[in-house]
Amino acid sequence: MTLSFDIFGAVTGAMGLIGIIPLFYSLIISQLPSRKLKVLDETLLETDNLWHSVIEEALFVESHFVQEVTGKLDL
């Protein structure tokens, strides 16, 4: 009887390990610099587009502030 429990334990342990591998893989892939840089580039592009639309609508009238932020975004 104990042999069947040992086999069951080995099978469920192996299935558990196989089930955890994709979880670790997706966790590692999501933390790679290439993924994070892609998100950063998309966010920066969205910010730049929003800033230019704000300038076109003349929502900021202080020219020093507009020049300073535009200079920082154009880096």
C-alpha beads as a LAMMPS data file, in Angstrom:
LAMMPS data file: protein, C-alpha beads

75 atoms
74 bonds

1 atom types
1 bond types

-500.0 500.0 xlo xhi
-500.0 500.0 ylo yhi
-500.0 500.0 zlo zhi

Masses

1 110.0

Atoms # bond

1 1 1 0.000 0.000 0.000
2 1 1 2.811 2.423 0.705
3 1 1 4.240 1.843 -2.757
4 1 1 1.089 3.263 -4.376
5 1 1 1.329 6.371 -2.174
6 1 1 4.987 6.801 -3.135
7 1 1 4.104 6.611 -6.821
8 1 1 1.225 9.052 -6.324
9 1 1 3.532 11.451 -4.501
10 1 1 6.166 11.228 -7.221
11 1 1 3.610 11.785 -9.994
12 1 1 1.959 14.767 -8.307
13 1 1 5.357 16.237 -7.435
14 1 1 6.502 15.951 -11.049
15 1 1 3.256 17.510 -12.285
16 1 1 3.684 20.341 -9.804
17 1 1 7.218 21.033 -11.008
18 1 1 6.103 20.970 -14.621
19 1 1 3.280 23.382 -13.754
20 1 1 5.624 25.842 -12.025
21 1 1 8.091 26.077 -14.930
22 1 1 5.820 28.283 -17.135
23 1 1 5.131 30.529 -14.149
24 1 1 8.830 31.122 -13.531
25 1 1 9.452 31.576 -17.255
26 1 1 6.790 34.277 -17.583
27 1 1 8.045 35.986 -14.422
28 1 1 11.621 36.092 -15.725
29 1 1 10.575 37.244 -19.210
30 1 1 8.479 40.084 -17.764
31 1 1 11.471 41.412 -15.813
32 1 1 13.932 41.512 -18.721
33 1 1 15.318 44.957 -19.593
34 1 1 14.097 44.704 -23.183
35 1 1 10.476 44.399 -22.011
36 1 1 10.833 47.222 -19.515
37 1 1 12.503 49.498 -22.092
38 1 1 9.686 48.825 -24.548
39 1 1 7.125 49.938 -21.954
40 1 1 9.268 52.970 -21.106
41 1 1 9.549 53.979 -24.780
42 1 1 5.783 53.667 -25.250
43 1 1 5.142 55.776 -22.150
44 1 1 7.638 58.423 -23.246
45 1 1 6.072 58.605 -26.715
46 1 1 2.611 58.967 -25.197
47 1 1 3.880 61.696 -22.858
48 1 1 5.542 63.541 -25.734
49 1 1 2.368 63.402 -27.832
50 1 1 0.285 64.645 -24.920
51 1 1 2.737 67.468 -24.249
52 1 1 2.662 68.620 -27.879
53 1 1 -1.141 68.579 -27.892
54 1 1 -1.154 70.702 -24.727
55 1 1 1.222 73.195 -26.360
56 1 1 -0.930 73.361 -29.516
57 1 1 -4.015 74.099 -27.432
58 1 1 -2.063 76.802 -25.535
59 1 1 -3.000 75.463 -22.123
60 1 1 0.300 76.671 -20.669
61 1 1 1.086 80.313 -21.205
62 1 1 4.323 80.515 -19.231
63 1 1 6.953 80.235 -21.954
64 1 1 9.857 79.476 -19.601
65 1 1 8.048 76.405 -18.264
66 1 1 7.122 75.252 -21.760
67 1 1 10.712 75.624 -22.973
68 1 1 12.102 73.808 -19.936
69 1 1 9.762 70.822 -20.232
70 1 1 10.170 70.645 -24.010
71 1 1 13.944 70.592 -23.560
72 1 1 13.709 67.770 -21.028
73 1 1 11.373 65.714 -23.211
74 1 1 13.550 66.133 -26.297
75 1 1 16.541 64.497 -24.621

Bonds

1 1 1 2
2 1 2 3
3 1 3 4
4 1 4 5
5 1 5 6
6 1 6 7
7 1 7 8
8 1 8 9
9 1 9 10
10 1 10 11
11 1 11 12
12 1 12 13
13 1 13 14
14 1 14 15
15 1 15 16
16 1 16 17
17 1 17 18
18 1 18 19
19 1 19 20
20 1 20 21
21 1 21 22
22 1 22 23
23 1 23 24
24 1 24 25
25 1 25 26
26 1 26 27
27 1 27 28
28 1 28 29
29 1 29 30
30 1 30 31
31 1 31 32
32 1 32 33
33 1 33 34
34 1 34 35
35 1 35 36
36 1 36 37
37 1 37 38
38 1 38 39
39 1 39 40
40 1 40 41
41 1 41 42
42 1 42 43
43 1 43 44
44 1 44 45
45 1 45 46
46 1 46 47
47 1 47 48
48 1 48 49
49 1 49 50
50 1 50 51
51 1 51 52
52 1 52 53
53 1 53 54
54 1 54 55
55 1 55 56
56 1 56 57
57 1 57 58
58 1 58 59
59 1 59 60
60 1 60 61
61 1 61 62
62 1 62 63
63 1 63 64
64 1 64 65
65 1 65 66
66 1 66 67
67 1 67 68
68 1 68 69
69 1 69 70
70 1 70 71
71 1 71 72
72 1 72 73
73 1 73 74
74 1 74 75
